[in-house]
Amino acid sequence: MVRKILYLTSLVGVGILGLQLAAWCSEIDTGRDLYLRYCSSCHGKDGKGDGFVSPFLKTELPDLALLKKNNKGVFPFSGVMTSIDGSRVVRGHGDPAMPVWGEVFRKELEPQKYQERTSLLKVKIIAEYISTLQR
C-alpha cells in the first residue's frame, strides 16, 4: 500500500513538473524567432547579409552561413556570441562600451530576477541558430 502511494505521489509530481516545464518552454523564443526579430533586418533571413537594412549600411555584412567554412570547418561559437552581446568589437554593432544586443537584452529583462543569465541565454540561443545556417 505504501508503495502504491509513493508511486502515485511520484507520478503526480512528475506530471506537475512536466506541465510546468511545457509552460516554461512555450514562453521561450526559439533561436529562429530571436534571430528573425533581432538579426535578420541586417543579416537577412538566411544569414547571407541581404537583409532589408543592409543596402543602407556602410559596412559590408559577412555571410553568416559561411562562418564555419571560413574558420577551417569549426563554427566559431564563442566569437559569434561575443559579437552578438557586444563584448567583442564589431564595426557594425557599435563599440564595446555600448554593446548593442547585450545591452538591449539586459534592458528588456530589467524587471526579471536573473536578467544577466537570461540575456546570455538569448545570445546563446541565437548563436546556436546561426550554427544551423552553415553551408
The first five atom37 places (N, CA, C, CB, O) and aatype in JSON, in Angstrom:
{
  "aatype": [12, 19, 1, 11, 9, 10, 18, 10, 16, 15, 10, 19, 7, 19, 7, 9, 10, 7, 10, 5, 10, 0, 0, 17, 4, 15, 6, 9, 3, 16, 7, 1, 3, 10, 18, 10, 1, 18, 4, 15, 15, 4, 8, 7, 11, 3, 7, 11, 7, 3, 7, 13, 19, 15, 14, 13, 10, 11, 16, 6, 10, 14, 3, 10, 0, 10, 10, 11, 11, 2, 2, 11, 7, 19, 13, 14, 13, 15, 7, 19, 12, 16, 15, 9, 3, 7, 15, 1, 19, 19, 1, 7, 8, 7, 3, 14, 0, 12, 14, 19, 17, 7, 6, 19, 13, 1, 11, 6, 10, 6, 14, 5, 11, 18, 5, 6, 1, 16, 15, 10, 10, 11, 19, 11, 9, 9, 0, 6, 18, 9, 15, 16, 10, 5, 1],
  "atom_mask": [
    [1, 1, 1, 1, 1],
    [1, 1, 1, 1, 1],
    [1, 1, 1, 1, 1],
    [1, 1, 1, 1, 1],
    [1, 1, 1, 1, 1],
    [1, 1, 1, 1, 1],
    [1, 1, 1, 1, 1],
    [1, 1, 1, 1, 1],
    [1, 1, 1, 1, 1],
    [1, 1, 1, 1, 1],
    [1, 1, 1, 1, 1],
    [1, 1, 1, 1, 1],
    [1, 1, 1, 0, 1],
    [1, 1, 1, 1, 1],
    [1, 1, 1, 0, 1],
    [1, 1, 1, 1, 1],
    [1, 1, 1, 1, 1],
    [1, 1, 1, 0, 1],
    [1, 1, 1, 1, 1],
    [1, 1, 1, 1, 1],
    [1, 1, 1, 1, 1],
    [1, 1, 1, 1, 1],
    [1, 1, 1, 1, 1],
    [1, 1, 1, 1, 1],
    [1, 1, 1, 1, 1],
    [1, 1, 1, 1, 1],
    [1, 1, 1, 1, 1],
    [1, 1, 1, 1, 1],
    [1, 1, 1, 1, 1],
    [1, 1, 1, 1, 1],
    [1, 1, 1, 0, 1],
    [1, 1, 1, 1, 1],
    [1, 1, 1, 1, 1],
    [1, 1, 1, 1, 1],
    [1, 1, 1, 1, 1],
    [1, 1, 1, 1, 1],
    [1, 1, 1, 1, 1],
    [1, 1, 1, 1, 1],
    [1, 1, 1, 1, 1],
    [1, 1, 1, 1, 1],
    [1, 1, 1, 1, 1],
    [1, 1, 1, 1, 1],
    [1, 1, 1, 1, 1],
    [1, 1, 1, 0, 1],
    [1, 1, 1, 1, 1],
    [1, 1, 1, 1, 1],
    [1, 1, 1, 0, 1],
    [1, 1, 1, 1, 1],
    [1, 1, 1, 0, 1],
    [1, 1, 1, 1, 1],
    [1, 1, 1, 0, 1],
    [1, 1, 1, 1, 1],
    [1, 1, 1, 1, 1],
    [1, 1, 1, 1, 1],
    [1, 1, 1, 1, 1],
    [1, 1, 1, 1, 1],
    [1, 1, 1, 1, 1],
    [1, 1, 1, 1, 1],
    [1, 1, 1, 1, 1],
    [1, 1, 1, 1, 1],
    [1, 1, 1, 1, 1],
    [1, 1, 1, 1, 1],
    [1, 1, 1, 1, 1],
    [1, 1, 1, 1, 1],
    [1, 1, 1, 1, 1],
    [1, 1, 1, 1, 1],
    [1, 1, 1, 1, 1],
    [1, 1, 1, 1, 1],
    [1, 1, 1, 1, 1],
    [1, 1, 1, 1, 1],
    [1, 1, 1, 1, 1],
    [1, 1, 1, 1, 1],
    [1, 1, 1, 0, 1],
    [1, 1, 1, 1, 1],
    [1, 1, 1, 1, 1],
    [1, 1, 1, 1, 1],
    [1, 1, 1, 1, 1],
    [1, 1, 1, 1, 1],
    [1, 1, 1, 0, 1],
    [1, 1, 1, 1, 1],
    [1, 1, 1, 1, 1],
    [1, 1, 1, 1, 1],
    [1, 1, 1, 1, 1],
    [1, 1, 1, 1, 1],
    [1, 1, 1, 1, 1],
    [1, 1, 1, 0, 1],
    [1, 1, 1, 1, 1],
    [1, 1, 1, 1, 1],
    [1, 1, 1, 1, 1],
    [1, 1, 1, 1, 1],
    [1, 1, 1, 1, 1],
    [1, 1, 1, 0, 1],
    [1, 1, 1, 1, 1],
    [1, 1, 1, 0, 1],
    [1, 1, 1, 1, 1],
    [1, 1, 1, 1, 1],
    [1, 1, 1, 1, 1],
    [1, 1, 1, 1, 1],
    [1, 1, 1, 1, 1],
    [1, 1, 1, 1, 1],
    [1, 1, 1, 1, 1],
    [1, 1, 1, 0, 1],
    [1, 1, 1, 1, 1],
    [1, 1, 1, 1, 1],
    [1, 1, 1, 1, 1],
    [1, 1, 1, 1, 1],
    [1, 1, 1, 1, 1],
    [1, 1, 1, 1, 1],
    [1, 1, 1, 1, 1],
    [1, 1, 1, 1, 1],
    [1, 1, 1, 1, 1],
    [1, 1, 1, 1, 1],
    [1, 1, 1, 1, 1],
    [1, 1, 1, 1, 1],
    [1, 1, 1, 1, 1],
    [1, 1, 1, 1, 1],
    [1, 1, 1, 1, 1],
    [1, 1, 1, 1, 1],
    [1, 1, 1, 1, 1],
    [1, 1, 1, 1, 1],
    [1, 1, 1, 1, 1],
    [1, 1, 1, 1, 1],
    [1, 1, 1, 1, 1],
    [1, 1, 1, 1, 1],
    [1, 1, 1, 1, 1],
    [1, 1, 1, 1, 1],
    [1, 1, 1, 1, 1],
    [1, 1, 1, 1, 1],
    [1, 1, 1, 1, 1],
    [1, 1, 1, 1, 1],
    [1, 1, 1, 1, 1],
    [1, 1, 1, 1, 1],
    [1, 1, 1, 1, 1],
    [1, 1, 1, 1, 1],
    [1, 1, 1, 1, 1]
  ],
  "atom_positions": [
    [[0.81, -1.19, 0.0], [0.0, 0.0, 0.0], [0.86, 1.26, 0.0], [-0.93, -0.01, 1.19], [0.61, 2.2, -0.75]],
    [[1.88, 1.26, 0.85], [2.78, 2.41, 0.92], [3.48, 2.62, -0.42], [3.81, 2.23, 2.05], [3.69, 3.75, -0.86]],
    [[3.84, 1.52, -1.05], [4.49, 1.58, -2.35], [3.59, 2.25, -3.39], [4.89, 0.18, -2.82], [4.04, 3.07, -4.18]],
    [[2.31, 1.88, -3.38], [1.36, 2.47, -4.33], [1.23, 3.97, -4.1], [-0.02, 1.79, -4.19], [1.18, 4.74, -5.06]],
    [[1.17, 4.37, -2.85], [1.04, 5.8, -2.53], [2.29, 6.54, -2.99], [0.82, 6.0, -0.99], [2.19, 7.61, -3.6]],
    [[3.45, 5.99, -2.71], [4.7, 6.62, -3.16], [4.76, 6.69, -4.68], [5.91, 5.84, -2.62], [5.17, 7.7, -5.25]],
    [[4.34, 5.62, -5.33], [4.34, 5.58, -6.78], [3.41, 6.64, -7.36], [3.93, 4.19, -7.27], [3.78, 7.39, -8.26]],
    [[2.18, 6.72, -6.82], [1.2, 7.69, -7.3], [1.67, 9.13, -7.01], [-0.17, 7.44, -6.65], [1.5, 10.02, -7.85]],
    [[2.25, 9.34, -5.84], [2.77, 10.66, -5.5], [3.88, 11.06, -6.46], [3.27, 10.69, -4.04], [3.93, 12.2, -6.93]],
    [[4.76, 10.13, -6.74], [5.86, 10.4, -7.69], [5.31, 10.7, -9.07], [6.82, 9.2, -7.75], [5.78, 11.62, -9.75]],
    [[4.33, 9.94, -9.49], [3.73, 10.12, -10.8], [3.06, 11.5, -10.91], [2.71, 9.02, -11.06], [3.21, 12.18, -11.93]],
    [[2.34, 11.89, -9.88], [1.7, 13.21, -9.87], [2.77, 14.31, -9.89], [0.78, 13.37, -8.63], [2.63, 15.3, -10.61]],
    [[3.82, 14.13, -9.11], [4.9, 15.11, -9.08], [5.57, 15.27, -10.43], [0.0, 0.0, 0.0], [5.83, 16.39, -10.88]],
    [[5.84, 14.16, -11.09], [6.44, 14.2, -12.42], [5.49, 14.86, -13.41], [6.82, 12.78, -12.89], [5.92, 15.62, -14.28]],
    [[4.2, 14.57, -13.29], [3.21, 15.17, -14.17], [3.14, 16.68, -14.0], [0.0, 0.0, 0.0], [3.08, 17.42, -14.99]],
    [[3.16, 17.13, -12.77], [3.12, 18.57, -12.49], [4.39, 19.23, -13.02], [2.95, 18.84, -10.97], [4.34, 20.3, -13.64]],
    [[5.52, 18.61, -12.76], [6.79, 19.14, -13.26], [6.79, 19.21, -14.78], [7.97, 18.27, -12.77], [7.27, 20.18, -15.37]],
    [[6.24, 18.19, -15.42], [6.15, 18.17, -16.88], [5.29, 19.3, -17.4], [0.0, 0.0, 0.0], [5.63, 19.94, -18.4]],
    [[4.17, 19.55, -16.74], [3.29, 20.64, -17.16], [3.96, 21.99, -16.98], [1.98, 20.6, -16.36], [3.83, 22.87, -17.84]],
    [[4.68, 22.18, -15.87], [5.38, 23.44, -15.64], [6.48, 23.62, -16.68], [5.97, 23.48, -14.21], [6.68, 24.73, -17.18]],
    [[7.2, 22.57, -16.99], [8.26, 22.64, -17.98], [7.69, 22.96, -19.36], [9.04, 21.32, -18.03], [8.27, 23.77, -20.08]],
    [[6.59, 22.35, -19.72], [5.95, 22.63, -21.01], [5.51, 24.09, -21.1], [4.75, 21.69, -21.23], [5.67, 24.73, -22.13]],
    [[4.94, 24.6, -20.01], [4.52, 26.01, -20.0], [5.72, 26.93, -20.12], [3.73, 26.33, -18.71], [5.67, 27.92, -20.85]],
    [[6.79, 26.61, -19.41], [8.0, 27.43, -19.45], [8.6, 27.41, -20.84], [9.03, 26.93, -18.42], [9.0, 28.45, -21.36]],
    [[8.67, 26.24, -21.47], [9.25, 26.12, -22.8], [8.43, 26.86, -23.85], [9.37, 24.65, -23.19], [8.99, 27.39, -24.81]],
    [[7.12, 26.9, -23.67], [6.3, 27.58, -24.66], [6.54, 29.09, -24.62], [4.83, 27.28, -24.42], [6.26, 29.79, -25.6]],
    [[7.05, 29.61, -23.49], [7.33, 31.03, -23.37], [8.7, 31.4, -23.95], [7.26, 31.45, -21.91], [8.95, 32.56, -24.27]],
    [[9.55, 30.44, -24.09], [10.89, 30.71, -24.58], [10.85, 30.88, -26.09], [11.88, 29.58, -24.17], [10.26, 30.06, -26.8]],
    [[11.49, 31.93, -26.57], [11.59, 32.12, -28.0], [12.6, 31.13, -28.57], [12.0, 33.57, -28.34], [13.59, 30.81, -27.92]],
    [[12.33, 30.67, -29.75], [13.29, 29.79, -30.39], [14.42, 30.63, -30.96], [12.61, 28.94, -31.5], [14.29, 31.85, -31.11]],
    [[15.53, 29.99, -31.29], [16.65, 30.69, -31.9], [16.23, 31.37, -33.19], [0.0, 0.0, 0.0], [16.65, 32.49, -33.48]],
    [[15.42, 30.68, -33.97], [14.96, 31.26, -35.23], [14.14, 32.52, -34.98], [14.13, 30.23, -36.03], [14.33, 33.53, -35.66]],
    [[13.23, 32.45, -34.02], [12.4, 33.62, -33.69], [13.27, 34.8, -33.26], [11.4, 33.27, -32.58], [13.08, 35.92, -33.72]],
    [[14.22, 34.54, -32.38], [15.1, 35.6, -31.9], [15.95, 36.15, -33.03], [15.99, 35.09, -30.77], [16.12, 37.37, -33.15]],
    [[16.49, 35.26, -33.86], [17.3, 35.69, -35.0], [16.48, 36.58, -35.93], [17.86, 34.47, -35.77], [16.94, 37.65, -36.34]],
    [[15.28, 36.14, -36.27], [14.44, 36.92, -37.18], [14.08, 38.27, -36.57], [13.17, 36.14, -37.52], [14.0, 39.27, -37.28]],
    [[13.86, 38.3, -35.27], [13.48, 39.55, -34.6], [14.65, 40.53, -34.52], [12.95, 39.25, -33.2], [14.47, 41.72, -34.78]],
    [[15.84, 40.04, -34.16], [16.94, 40.95, -33.87], [18.01, 41.05, -34.97], [17.59, 40.53, -32.62], [18.71, 42.06, -35.04]],
    [[18.15, 40.05, -35.8], [19.3, 40.0, -36.7], [18.96, 40.08, -38.19], [20.04, 38.75, -36.45], [19.75, 40.59, -38.98]],
    [[17.81, 39.57, -38.56], [17.51, 39.4, -39.98], [17.36, 40.7, -40.74], [16.27, 38.6, -40.13], [17.56, 40.72, -41.96]],
    [[17.01, 41.78, -40.08], [16.86, 43.04, -40.82], [18.17, 43.45, -41.48], [16.36, 44.17, -39.87], [18.16, 44.06, -42.54]],
    [[19.28, 43.12, -40.87], [20.59, 43.41, -41.48], [21.17, 42.17, -42.18], [21.58, 43.91, -40.41], [21.58, 42.23, -43.34]],
    [[21.19, 41.05, -41.45], [21.87, 39.85, -41.95], [21.02, 39.01, -42.9], [22.29, 39.01, -40.8], [21.55, 38.09, -43.54]],
    [[19.75, 39.29, -43.0], [18.88, 38.53, -43.89], [18.35, 37.28, -43.25], [0.0, 0.0, 0.0], [18.9, 36.78, -42.27]],
    [[17.28, 36.78, -43.81], [16.59, 35.59, -43.28], [17.52, 34.37, -43.21], [15.37, 35.26, -44.14], [17.43, 33.58, -42.27]],
    [[18.4, 34.23, -44.21], [19.3, 33.08, -44.28], [20.73, 33.4, -43.85], [19.31, 32.53, -45.68], [21.62, 32.57, -44.0]],
    [[20.95, 34.62, -43.32], [22.28, 34.99, -42.82], [23.26, 35.42, -43.9], [0.0, 0.0, 0.0], [24.46, 35.52, -43.63]],
    [[22.78, 35.67, -45.1], [23.68, 35.98, -46.22], [24.06, 37.46, -46.3], [23.03, 35.57, -47.52], [24.8, 37.86, -47.2]],
    [[23.57, 38.27, -45.37], [23.9, 39.69, -45.36], [23.02, 40.51, -46.27], [0.0, 0.0, 0.0], [23.38, 41.62, -46.66]],
    [[21.87, 39.98, -46.61], [20.98, 40.65, -47.55], [19.66, 41.09, -46.93], [20.7, 39.74, -48.72], [18.62, 41.06, -47.58]],
    [[19.7, 41.51, -45.67], [18.5, 42.0, -45.01], [18.06, 43.32, -45.6], [0.0, 0.0, 0.0], [18.82, 43.97, -46.3]],
    [[16.83, 43.71, -45.32], [16.3, 44.92, -45.95], [17.03, 46.19, -45.52], [14.83, 45.06, -45.62], [16.94, 47.2, -46.21]],
    [[17.76, 46.17, -44.42], [18.53, 47.33, -43.97], [19.92, 47.35, -44.6], [18.65, 47.33, -42.43], [20.54, 48.41, -44.7]],
    [[20.42, 46.21, -45.03], [21.81, 46.09, -45.49], [22.22, 47.08, -46.58], [22.03, 44.72, -45.99], [23.37, 47.53, -46.56]],
    [[21.36, 47.45, -47.54], [21.8, 48.42, -48.55], [22.12, 49.8, -47.98], [20.73, 48.55, -49.6], [22.82, 50.59, -48.61]],
    [[21.62, 50.09, -46.8], [21.82, 51.4, -46.19], [23.01, 51.45, -45.24], [20.58, 51.81, -45.45], [23.32, 52.5, -44.68]],
    [[23.67, 50.33, -45.05], [24.81, 50.26, -44.13], [26.11, 50.56, -44.85], [24.88, 48.88, -43.46], [26.27, 50.24, -46.03]],
    [[27.04, 51.17, -44.14], [28.35, 51.48, -44.71], [29.27, 50.27, -44.68], [29.0, 52.66, -43.97], [30.22, 50.18, -45.46]],
    [[29.01, 49.34, -43.78], [29.83, 48.15, -43.6], [29.21, 46.98, -44.37], [29.98, 47.8, -42.11], [28.02, 46.73, -44.26]],
    [[30.03, 46.28, -45.13], [29.54, 45.09, -45.82], [29.37, 43.97, -44.79], [30.51, 44.65, -46.97], [30.26, 43.71, -43.99]],
    [[28.23, 43.35, -44.83], [27.93, 42.31, -43.85], [28.49, 40.96, -44.28], [26.43, 42.2, -43.63], [28.44, 40.62, -45.46]],
    [[29.01, 40.2, -43.33], [29.52, 38.87, -43.68], [28.37, 37.9, -43.95], [30.41, 38.32, -42.55], [27.25, 38.1, -43.46]],
    [[28.65, 36.88, -44.71], [27.69, 35.8, -44.92], [27.81, 34.88, -43.71], [27.96, 35.02, -46.29], [28.77, 34.12, -43.58]],
    [[26.83, 34.97, -42.82], [26.88, 34.18, -41.58], [26.82, 32.69, -41.84], [25.74, 34.58, -40.67], [27.23, 31.89, -40.99]],
    [[26.32, 32.3, -43.0], [26.23, 30.88, -43.34], [27.6, 30.29, -43.71], [25.24, 30.68, -44.51], [27.73, 29.08, -43.88]],
    [[28.6, 31.16, -43.84], [29.95, 30.7, -44.2], [30.93, 30.77, -43.04], [30.47, 31.5, -45.36], [32.13, 30.56, -43.23]],
    [[30.45, 31.07, -41.84], [31.35, 31.22, -40.7], [32.15, 29.95, -40.44], [30.56, 31.59, -39.46], [33.35, 30.01, -40.21]],
    [[31.5, 28.82, -40.47], [32.18, 27.54, -40.23], [33.19, 27.26, -41.34], [31.15, 26.39, -40.14], [34.33, 26.88, -41.06]],
    [[32.78, 27.45, -42.56], [33.65, 27.2, -43.71], [34.89, 28.11, -43.66], [32.89, 27.42, -45.03], [36.0, 27.67, -43.95]],
    [[34.68, 29.36, -43.29], [35.79, 30.32, -43.22], [36.64, 30.18, -41.97], [35.25, 31.71, -43.29], [37.62, 30.9, -41.81]],
    [[36.28, 29.26, -41.1], [37.03, 29.02, -39.86], [37.51, 27.58, -39.79], [36.15, 29.35, -38.63], [37.45, 26.93, -38.75]],
    [[38.0, 27.08, -40.92], [38.58, 25.73, -41.02], [37.63, 24.64, -40.56], [39.85, 25.66, -40.21], [38.05, 23.66, -39.93]],
    [[36.33, 24.8, -40.87], [35.35, 23.76, -40.57], [34.84, 23.75, -39.15], [0.0, 0.0, 0.0], [34.11, 22.84, -38.77]],
    [[35.21, 24.74, -38.35], [34.76, 24.8, -36.96], [33.92, 26.06, -36.78], [35.97, 24.8, -35.96], [34.37, 27.17, -37.07]],
    [[32.7, 25.88, -36.31], [31.84, 27.04, -36.09], [32.4, 27.84, -34.91], [30.37, 26.6, -35.83], [32.57, 27.28, -33.83]],
    [[32.68, 29.14, -35.1], [33.27, 29.97, -34.04], [32.23, 30.43, -33.02], [33.96, 31.19, -34.65], [31.88, 31.61, -32.95]],
    [[31.74, 29.49, -32.24], [30.61, 29.73, -31.35], [30.84, 30.9, -30.4], [30.31, 28.48, -30.56], [30.01, 31.8, -30.3]],
    [[31.97, 30.9, -29.69], [32.2, 31.98, -28.72], [32.38, 33.32, -29.42], [33.43, 31.67, -27.85], [31.97, 34.35, -28.89]],
    [[33.0, 33.32, -30.59], [33.15, 34.56, -31.35], [31.81, 35.12, -31.79], [0.0, 0.0, 0.0], [31.6, 36.33, -31.78]],
    [[30.91, 34.24, -32.18], [29.56, 34.66, -32.57], [28.83, 35.23, -31.36], [28.76, 33.48, -33.19], [28.18, 36.27, -31.46]],
    [[28.94, 34.56, -30.22], [28.28, 35.05, -29.02], [28.81, 36.42, -28.61], [28.47, 34.06, -27.89], [28.03, 37.31, -28.28]],
    [[30.12, 36.6, -28.62], [30.68, 37.89, -28.2], [30.36, 38.98, -29.21], [32.19, 37.78, -28.01], [30.28, 40.16, -28.84]],
    [[30.17, 38.62, -30.48], [29.75, 39.61, -31.47], [28.32, 40.06, -31.23], [29.89, 39.04, -32.89], [27.99, 41.23, -31.39]],
    [[27.48, 39.12, -30.84], [26.07, 39.44, -30.61], [25.91, 40.28, -29.34], [25.24, 38.16, -30.5], [25.2, 41.29, -29.35]],
    [[26.56, 39.87, -28.26], [26.32, 40.58, -27.0], [27.13, 41.86, -26.84], [26.63, 39.67, -25.85], [26.92, 42.61, -25.89]],
    [[28.04, 42.11, -27.77], [28.78, 43.37, -27.75], [30.07, 43.33, -26.97], [0.0, 0.0, 0.0], [30.74, 44.36, -26.85]],
    [[30.45, 42.2, -26.43], [31.7, 42.14, -25.68], [32.91, 42.04, -26.6], [31.68, 40.96, -24.72], [34.05, 42.12, -26.15]],
    [[32.67, 41.86, -27.89], [33.73, 41.89, -28.91], [33.4, 43.02, -29.88], [33.86, 40.5, -29.68], [32.24, 43.19, -30.26]],
    [[34.39, 43.78, -30.26], [34.17, 44.9, -31.16], [33.83, 44.4, -32.56], [35.42, 45.81, -31.22], [34.6, 43.67, -33.18]],
    [[32.65, 44.79, -33.04], [32.22, 44.52, -34.41], [31.8, 45.86, -34.96], [31.04, 43.44, -34.47], [30.88, 46.49, -34.43]],
    [[32.45, 46.31, -36.01], [32.23, 47.67, -36.51], [30.75, 48.02, -36.65], [32.91, 47.84, -37.84], [30.34, 49.11, -36.26]],
    [[29.96, 47.15, -37.18], [28.55, 47.44, -37.41], [27.7, 47.39, -36.16], [0.0, 0.0, 0.0], [26.55, 47.85, -36.18]],
    [[28.22, 46.84, -35.06], [27.44, 46.68, -33.84], [27.74, 47.76, -32.81], [27.7, 45.33, -33.23], [27.17, 47.74, -31.72]],
    [[28.6, 48.69, -33.1], [28.96, 49.71, -32.12], [30.2, 49.31, -31.34], [0.0, 0.0, 0.0], [30.79, 48.26, -31.61]],
    [[30.59, 50.14, -30.38], [31.79, 49.81, -29.61], [31.41, 49.07, -28.33], [32.6, 51.08, -29.27], [30.25, 49.1, -27.92]],
    [[32.4, 48.4, -27.7], [32.08, 47.57, -26.54], [31.54, 48.35, -25.34], [33.3, 46.81, -26.12], [30.93, 47.77, -24.45]],
    [[31.76, 49.68, -25.31], [31.2, 50.46, -24.22], [29.68, 50.53, -24.33], [31.8, 51.87, -24.22], [29.0, 50.78, -23.33]],
    [[29.15, 50.3, -25.51], [27.71, 50.32, -25.72], [27.32, 49.11, -26.56], [27.27, 51.64, -26.41], [26.93, 49.27, -27.71]],
    [[27.42, 47.91, -25.99], [27.07, 46.71, -26.76], [25.61, 46.74, -27.18], [27.35, 45.43, -25.94], [24.72, 46.95, -26.36]],
    [[25.38, 46.52, -28.44], [24.04, 46.69, -28.97], [23.07, 45.65, -28.41], [24.07, 46.59, -30.48], [22.19, 46.02, -27.62]],
    [[23.19, 44.39, -28.78], [22.17, 43.42, -28.37], [22.3, 43.0, -26.91], [22.24, 42.2, -29.24], [21.29, 42.79, -26.25]],
    [[23.5, 42.88, -26.41], [23.64, 42.55, -25.0], [22.95, 43.57, -24.12], [0.0, 0.0, 0.0], [22.26, 43.23, -23.16]],
    [[23.15, 44.84, -24.45], [22.51, 45.92, -23.7], [20.99, 45.89, -23.87], [23.06, 47.27, -24.16], [20.26, 46.05, -22.89]],
    [[20.52, 45.69, -25.08], [19.08, 45.64, -25.35], [18.45, 44.49, -24.56], [18.8, 45.46, -26.87], [17.41, 44.68, -23.92]],
    [[19.06, 43.32, -24.61], [18.5, 42.17, -23.9], [18.45, 42.44, -22.39], [19.34, 40.9, -24.18], [17.45, 42.13, -21.74]],
    [[19.51, 43.02, -21.85], [19.52, 43.3, -20.4], [18.44, 44.31, -20.03], [20.91, 43.81, -19.96], [17.78, 44.16, -19.01]],
    [[18.26, 45.34, -20.85], [17.22, 46.35, -20.56], [15.82, 45.73, -20.65], [17.33, 47.54, -21.54], [14.95, 46.03, -19.83]],
    [[15.61, 44.88, -21.66], [14.31, 44.22, -21.79], [13.98, 43.38, -20.56], [14.28, 43.34, -23.04], [12.82, 43.22, -20.19]],
    [[15.02, 42.84, -19.95], [14.83, 41.9, -18.85], [15.02, 42.53, -17.48], [15.79, 40.75, -19.01], [15.04, 41.82, -16.48]],
    [[15.16, 43.86, -17.41], [15.45, 44.54, -16.14], [14.56, 44.12, -14.98], [15.33, 45.99, -16.34], [15.07, 43.89, -13.89]],
    [[13.25, 44.01, -15.18], [12.43, 43.66, -14.01], [12.61, 42.21, -13.56], [10.98, 43.92, -14.33], [12.15, 41.85, -12.48]],
    [[13.25, 41.38, -14.36], [13.38, 39.97, -14.01], [14.55, 39.74, -13.05], [13.57, 39.13, -15.27], [15.48, 40.55, -12.96]],
    [[14.48, 38.64, -12.35], [15.46, 38.33, -11.32], [16.84, 37.99, -11.89], [14.97, 37.17, -10.48], [17.86, 38.46, -11.38]],
    [[16.9, 37.19, -12.94], [18.18, 36.73, -13.48], [18.42, 37.32, -14.87], [18.22, 35.19, -13.55], [18.63, 36.58, -15.83]],
    [[18.4, 38.63, -14.98], [18.48, 39.27, -16.28], [19.79, 38.97, -17.01], [18.31, 40.76, -16.13], [19.77, 38.78, -18.23]],
    [[20.9, 38.93, -16.32], [22.19, 38.67, -16.97], [22.22, 37.26, -17.56], [23.36, 38.85, -15.96], [22.65, 37.06, -18.69]],
    [[21.76, 36.29, -16.8], [21.73, 34.91, -17.28], [20.75, 34.75, -18.44], [21.35, 33.95, -16.14], [21.05, 34.08, -19.43]],
    [[19.58, 35.37, -18.32], [18.59, 35.26, -19.37], [19.06, 35.95, -20.64], [17.26, 35.85, -18.91], [18.82, 35.46, -21.75]],
    [[19.74, 37.07, -20.49], [20.31, 37.78, -21.63], [21.35, 36.9, -22.32], [20.94, 39.12, -21.19], [21.37, 36.8, -23.55]],
    [[22.21, 36.29, -21.53], [23.23, 35.4, -22.07], [22.59, 34.19, -22.75], [24.19, 34.93, -20.96], [23.09, 33.72, -23.77]],
    [[21.51, 33.69, -22.2], [20.8, 32.57, -22.8], [20.24, 32.96, -24.17], [19.66, 32.1, -21.88], [20.32, 32.17, -25.11]],
    [[19.68, 34.16, -24.29], [19.19, 34.62, -25.59], [20.31, 34.66, -26.61], [18.54, 36.02, -25.47], [20.16, 34.21, -27.75]],
    [[21.45, 35.21, -26.2], [22.61, 35.28, -27.1], [23.03, 33.88, -27.53], [23.8, 36.01, -26.42], [23.3, 33.64, -28.71]],
    [[23.07, 32.95, -26.58], [23.46, 31.56, -26.88], [22.48, 30.92, -27.84], [23.55, 30.73, -25.58], [22.89, 30.22, -28.77]],
    [[21.2, 31.15, -27.64], [20.18, 30.55, -28.5], [20.3, 31.1, -29.93], [18.76, 30.84, -27.94], [20.14, 30.35, -30.89]],
    [[20.58, 32.4, -30.06], [20.77, 32.98, -31.39], [22.01, 32.39, -32.04], [20.88, 34.52, -31.31], [21.98, 32.02, -33.22]],
    [[23.09, 32.29, -31.3], [24.33, 31.72, -31.84], [24.11, 30.27, -32.28], [25.46, 31.79, -30.8], [24.61, 29.85, -33.33]],
    [[23.37, 29.51, -31.49], [23.07, 28.12, -31.87], [22.27, 28.08, -33.16], [22.3, 27.4, -30.74], [22.5, 27.22, -34.02]],
    [[21.33, 28.99, -33.3], [20.55, 29.03, -34.54], [21.45, 29.38, -35.74], [19.41, 30.06, -34.41], [21.33, 28.77, -36.8]],
    [[22.32, 30.35, -35.56], [23.25, 30.72, -36.64], [24.09, 29.52, -37.05], [24.16, 31.9, -36.21], [24.43, 29.36, -38.22]],
    [[24.43, 28.67, -36.08], [25.22, 27.48, -36.42], [24.45, 26.54, -37.33], [25.64, 26.73, -35.16], [25.06, 25.77, -38.08]],
    [[23.11, 26.58, -37.29], [22.31, 25.71, -38.17], [22.23, 26.26, -39.58], [20.91, 25.54, -37.6], [21.81, 25.54, -40.49]],
    [[22.62, 27.5, -39.79], [22.58, 28.1, -41.13], [23.8, 27.75, -41.98], [22.47, 29.61, -41.01], [23.85, 28.07, -43.16]],
    [[24.77, 27.1, -41.38], [26.04, 26.84, -42.06], [25.88, 25.95, -43.29], [27.03, 26.2, -41.1], [25.1, 24.99, -43.3]],
    [[26.64, 26.31, -44.34], [26.64, 25.52, -45.58], [27.98, 24.89, -45.77], [26.27, 26.38, -46.8], [28.2, 24.17, -46.75]]
  ]
}
